[in-house]
């Protein structure tokens, strides 16, 4: 499938130099990658798998509105407050 001559040609086009050992290793790795991609292409994704959609949207809790904690109580112990917000050091 992926032979040494093709690896050598791609290395030349990419301006990468390999010695003989590296060339053999790269050829072997590229063959493994192509075989893996062939396996991935065989995957049947036409069936719905429940692992991909783990949330049951028909069984969600009702979203109820409730009052927030009073702002005055939250900021009463803060060291530095401006416009009802905490003032913190600038971080760059």
Secondary structure, DSSP 4 states (H G I P E B T S, - for coil): ---HHHHHHHHHHTT----HHHHHHHHHHHHHHHHHHHHHHT----S--TTS----TTSPPP----PPPPHHHHHTT-SSEETTEE------
